Amino acid sequence: MDLYNDNERFISLVSDYGFKATFGNESDTRFLRKALQALINSPVAIEQVTFIQNEIKGVTRDSRSGIYDLFCEDERGNEFIVEMQLSEYPEFIQRMKFYAFYRLNTLIRKGDYQFDNLPKIYCIGILAVSIFTHVADYQNVAVLKNQNNELIDEQMTFITVELDKFKKGMSEVENDLDKLIYTMKTIHEVSEPTQFPQFWNEEWLRVAIQELDKRAFTPEQRLSYEMTISANALAVKNENKKIEAAKEAENLAVKTEAITKALNRGKLSLEEIAEDNGVSIDFVLGVQQRITGS
């Protein structure tokens, strides 16, 4: 998926800019409140959300894999941690547990190590690539249960949504969660409002789609969008440099090991070892000096 295609009218909701403009829109939380209600399967409307500064420094975004973080609280004190994962990450559930347990520990410490009246913590993971190959459902809700599937505790709830398992067409959309996922998967493919499904006229989705419409951008929004593209491009470029440097270091390590073995055998000349391993004579001499310590 090209998250930033300038030929498309609407920005992908799962892009960095799209996620922040919709889920992270602090000035208008209508979309976020309805989306959270759908994600946790709650019949009770969320009337208000307050954004909370992330207390886990340095892990809110991974420029290589595309992880975005949102942390907020509703009017009843329920807390929501939302993570989006764009690339393959089999250990993502471990990351979700890390966030949730870190927050639980923080709450307990703030309460002088009291365990009563703890708020509910919903840890929500939205994944572009599936991690549960043995599970067919695109949404999974996990709480603590015993061997008889009886509820033990639901103070922490882990919710995952795997976007690529959602195969419903427009006419098959049944509920708000379906509407949300359908929008996340298709909004960037639409060019005109005449192509909108009827449910995109619902207020919560309409306000989100307006934030993704590049034709309606103010100069400030256009600048923010361009800066996001630039920052992401730089992050990807730097990450690619790190990957290439790691590959080169691994390649040199392999060659150094092969040259070391060849020198220890003593059957080939320095020139032959250099030619066999595609390196210079000086490189072979450097390995030899490290072996002999001279």
C-alpha positions as CSV (number, residue, x, y, z in Angstrom):
1,M,0.0,0.0,0.0
2,D,1.3,3.4,-1.0
3,L,0.4,5.5,2.1
4,Y,1.3,8.8,0.4
5,N,0.3,8.8,-3.2
6,D,-0.2,12.4,-4.4
7,N,-2.5,11.3,-7.2
8,E,-5.1,10.1,-4.6
9,R,-7.6,12.6,-3.3
10,F,-7.9,11.0,0.2
11,I,-4.9,10.2,2.4
12,S,-4.8,6.7,3.8
13,L,-6.2,6.6,7.3
14,V,-3.5,4.1,8.4
15,S,-0.7,6.5,7.3
16,D,1.1,8.5,9.9
17,Y,-0.6,11.7,8.9
18,G,-4.0,10.0,8.5
19,F,-3.9,8.3,11.9
20,K,-2.9,11.5,13.7
21,A,-5.5,13.6,11.8
22,T,-8.4,11.2,12.7
23,F,-7.6,9.1,15.8
24,G,-5.3,11.8,17.2
25,N,-7.5,14.8,16.5
26,E,-7.6,16.5,19.9
27,S,-9.8,19.4,18.6
28,D,-12.6,17.1,17.4
29,T,-12.9,13.7,19.0
30,R,-16.2,12.6,17.4
31,F,-14.5,10.0,15.3
32,L,-12.1,8.8,18.0
33,R,-15.0,8.3,20.5
34,K,-17.1,6.3,18.1
35,A,-14.2,4.3,16.8
36,L,-13.1,3.3,20.4
37,Q,-16.7,2.3,21.2
38,A,-16.7,0.1,18.1
39,L,-13.3,-1.4,18.8
40,I,-14.2,-2.5,22.4
41,N,-17.7,-3.7,21.4
42,S,-19.4,-1.4,23.9
43,P,-23.1,-0.5,23.7
44,V,-22.4,2.5,25.8
45,A,-21.4,5.7,24.0
46,I,-18.2,7.4,25.0
47,E,-19.1,11.1,25.7
48,Q,-15.6,12.5,26.3
49,V,-12.0,11.6,25.8
50,T,-8.9,13.2,27.3
51,F,-5.5,12.7,25.7
52,I,-2.8,11.6,28.1
53,Q,0.9,12.1,27.4
54,N,2.7,8.9,26.9
55,E,4.9,8.0,29.9
56,I,7.0,5.4,28.1
57,K,9.7,7.5,26.5
58,G,11.3,6.5,23.2
59,V,8.9,3.8,22.2
60,T,5.9,5.7,20.7
61,R,7.0,5.3,17.1
62,D,9.2,2.9,15.2
63,S,10.0,4.6,11.8
64,R,10.9,1.3,10.2
65,S,7.8,-0.7,11.0
66,G,5.3,2.1,11.3
67,I,4.0,2.0,14.8
68,Y,1.9,4.8,16.1
69,D,0.7,5.4,19.6
70,L,-2.4,7.0,21.1
71,F,-3.2,7.1,24.8
72,C,-6.4,8.6,26.2
73,E,-9.1,8.3,28.9
74,D,-12.9,8.5,28.8
75,E,-15.3,10.3,31.2
76,R,-15.6,7.1,33.3
77,G,-11.9,6.7,33.8
78,N,-11.4,3.9,31.3
79,E,-8.0,4.1,29.6
80,F,-7.2,3.3,26.0
81,I,-3.9,2.5,24.4
82,V,-4.1,2.3,20.6
83,E,-1.2,0.9,18.6
84,M,-1.1,0.6,14.8
85,Q,1.3,-1.8,13.1
86,L,1.9,-1.7,9.4
87,S,4.6,-4.3,8.8
88,E,5.0,-7.9,9.9
89,Y,5.5,-8.2,13.6
90,P,4.8,-11.7,15.1
91,E,5.7,-10.5,18.6
92,F,3.2,-7.6,18.6
93,I,1.1,-9.1,21.4
94,Q,4.2,-9.0,23.6
95,R,4.5,-5.2,22.9
96,M,0.9,-4.8,23.8
97,K,1.4,-6.5,27.1
98,F,4.4,-4.3,27.7
99,Y,2.3,-1.2,27.3
100,A,-0.6,-2.4,29.4
101,F,1.5,-3.8,32.3
102,Y,3.6,-0.7,32.3
103,R,0.5,1.4,32.7
104,L,-0.9,-0.9,35.3
105,N,2.3,-0.6,37.4
106,T,2.2,3.2,37.0
107,L,-1.4,3.3,38.3
108,I,-0.6,1.1,41.3
109,R,2.5,3.1,42.2
110,K,0.4,6.3,42.0
111,G,-2.1,4.7,44.4
112,D,0.5,3.9,47.0
113,Y,0.4,0.3,45.9
114,Q,-3.3,-0.1,46.3
115,F,-5.1,-2.5,44.0
116,D,-8.7,-1.4,44.5
117,N,-10.6,0.9,42.2
118,L,-8.3,0.5,39.3
119,P,-9.6,1.8,36.0
120,K,-10.1,-0.5,33.0
121,I,-7.3,-0.6,30.5
122,Y,-8.1,-1.4,26.9
123,C,-5.0,-2.1,24.8
124,I,-5.9,-2.0,21.2
125,G,-3.7,-3.2,18.3
126,I,-4.7,-2.5,14.7
127,L,-2.5,-4.5,12.4
128,A,-2.2,-4.4,8.6
129,V,-0.6,-7.8,8.5
130,S,-2.0,-10.8,10.4
131,I,-0.2,-12.3,13.3
132,F,-2.7,-15.0,14.4
133,T,-2.5,-17.4,11.5
134,H,-4.6,-20.0,13.4
135,V,-7.5,-17.6,14.1
136,A,-10.0,-16.7,11.4
137,D,-11.7,-13.7,13.1
138,Y,-10.4,-10.3,12.1
139,Q,-11.2,-9.0,15.7
140,N,-10.1,-10.7,18.9
141,V,-11.0,-9.6,22.4
142,A,-8.9,-11.2,25.2
143,V,-9.4,-11.0,29.0
144,L,-8.3,-13.3,31.8
145,K,-10.3,-16.6,31.9
146,N,-9.8,-20.0,33.4
147,Q,-9.7,-23.4,31.8
148,N,-13.5,-23.5,31.7
149,N,-13.7,-20.2,29.8
150,E,-15.0,-18.5,32.9
151,L,-14.1,-14.9,33.5
152,I,-11.5,-14.3,36.1
153,D,-10.7,-10.6,35.5
154,E,-11.4,-8.0,32.8
155,Q,-9.5,-5.0,34.3
156,M,-7.2,-5.3,31.3
157,T,-8.6,-6.1,27.9
158,F,-6.5,-6.8,24.8
159,I,-8.1,-6.2,21.5
160,T,-6.6,-6.9,18.1
161,V,-7.9,-6.1,14.6
162,E,-6.2,-7.6,11.6
163,L,-7.1,-5.6,8.6
164,D,-6.1,-8.1,5.9
165,K,-8.6,-10.6,7.3
166,F,-11.5,-8.3,6.7
167,K,-12.9,-9.3,3.3
168,K,-16.4,-7.7,3.5
169,G,-17.7,-5.7,0.6
170,M,-19.7,-2.5,1.0
171,S,-23.0,-4.3,1.0
172,E,-21.8,-6.8,3.7
173,V,-21.0,-4.1,6.3
174,E,-23.1,-4.8,9.4
175,N,-21.9,-2.7,12.4
176,D,-19.8,0.3,13.4
177,L,-16.6,-1.9,13.6
178,D,-17.2,-3.1,10.0
179,K,-17.7,0.6,9.0
180,L,-14.4,1.6,10.6
181,I,-12.4,-1.2,9.1
182,Y,-13.9,-0.8,5.7
183,T,-13.0,2.9,5.8
184,M,-9.5,2.2,6.9
185,K,-9.0,-0.2,4.0
186,T,-10.6,1.8,1.2
187,I,-10.8,5.6,1.8
188,H,-7.5,6.2,-0.1
189,E,-8.9,4.3,-3.1
190,V,-11.8,6.7,-3.6
191,S,-11.6,9.8,-5.7
192,E,-15.1,11.3,-5.5
193,P,-17.9,11.5,-2.9
194,T,-20.3,9.9,-5.4
195,Q,-18.4,6.7,-4.7
196,F,-19.1,6.9,-1.0
197,P,-21.1,4.2,0.7
198,Q,-24.1,5.5,2.5
199,F,-22.7,5.0,5.9
200,W,-19.8,7.5,5.2
201,N,-22.4,10.2,5.6
202,E,-22.6,9.3,9.3
203,E,-21.2,12.2,11.4
204,W,-18.3,10.4,13.0
205,L,-17.0,9.0,9.6
206,R,-17.7,12.2,7.7
207,V,-15.6,14.4,10.1
208,A,-12.7,11.9,9.7
209,I,-12.9,11.7,5.9
210,Q,-12.9,15.5,5.8
211,E,-9.5,15.5,7.6
212,L,-8.2,13.2,4.9
213,D,-9.4,15.2,1.9
214,K,-6.3,16.9,0.4
215,R,-8.5,19.2,-1.8
216,A,-9.9,20.7,1.4
217,F,-6.5,21.3,3.1
218,T,-5.8,24.7,4.5
219,P,-2.2,26.0,3.9
220,E,-1.3,24.9,7.4
221,Q,-2.7,21.4,6.9
222,R,-0.8,21.1,3.6
223,L,2.4,22.2,5.3
224,S,1.9,19.6,8.0
225,Y,1.2,16.9,5.5
226,E,4.3,17.8,3.4
227,M,6.4,17.8,6.6
228,T,5.1,14.4,7.6
229,I,5.9,13.0,4.1
230,S,9.4,14.5,4.4
231,A,10.0,13.2,7.9
232,N,8.8,9.7,6.9
233,A,11.0,9.7,3.8
234,L,14.0,10.7,5.9
235,A,13.2,8.1,8.5
236,V,12.9,5.4,5.9
237,K,16.2,6.5,4.2
238,N,18.1,6.5,7.5
239,E,16.6,3.0,8.3
240,N,17.7,1.7,4.9
241,K,21.2,3.0,5.6
242,K,21.3,1.2,8.9
243,I,20.1,-2.0,7.2
244,E,22.7,-1.7,4.4
245,A,25.4,-1.0,7.0
246,A,24.3,-4.1,9.0
247,K,24.4,-6.2,5.9
248,E,27.9,-4.9,5.0
249,A,29.1,-5.6,8.5
250,E,27.7,-9.1,8.3
251,N,29.3,-9.7,4.9
252,L,32.7,-8.5,6.2
253,A,32.4,-10.7,9.2
254,V,31.7,-13.7,7.0
255,K,34.7,-12.9,4.8
256,T,36.9,-12.3,7.8
257,E,36.0,-15.7,9.1
258,A,36.7,-17.4,5.8
259,I,40.0,-15.6,5.4
260,T,41.0,-16.5,9.0
261,K,40.4,-20.2,8.2
262,A,42.4,-19.9,5.0
263,L,45.3,-18.3,6.7
264,N,45.3,-20.8,9.5
265,R,45.4,-23.7,7.0
266,G,48.4,-22.1,5.3
267,K,47.8,-23.7,1.9
268,L,47.0,-20.6,-0.2
269,S,49.0,-17.5,-0.9
270,L,47.8,-14.1,0.3
271,E,46.9,-13.2,-3.3
272,E,44.8,-16.4,-3.8
273,I,42.9,-15.8,-0.5
274,A,42.2,-12.2,-1.5
275,E,40.9,-13.3,-5.0
276,D,38.8,-16.2,-3.6
277,N,37.1,-13.8,-1.1
278,G,36.8,-10.7,-3.3
279,V,38.9,-8.5,-1.1
280,S,42.2,-6.6,-1.4
281,I,45.6,-7.9,-0.4
282,D,45.6,-5.2,2.3
283,F,42.4,-6.6,3.8
284,V,43.9,-10.0,4.0
285,L,47.1,-8.6,5.6
286,G,44.9,-6.8,8.1
287,V,43.3,-10.1,9.1
288,Q,46.7,-11.7,9.3
289,Q,48.0,-9.0,11.6
290,R,45.0,-9.4,14.0
291,I,45.7,-13.2,14.1
292,T,49.4,-12.8,14.8
293,G,48.9,-9.8,17.0
294,S,51.6,-7.9,15.2
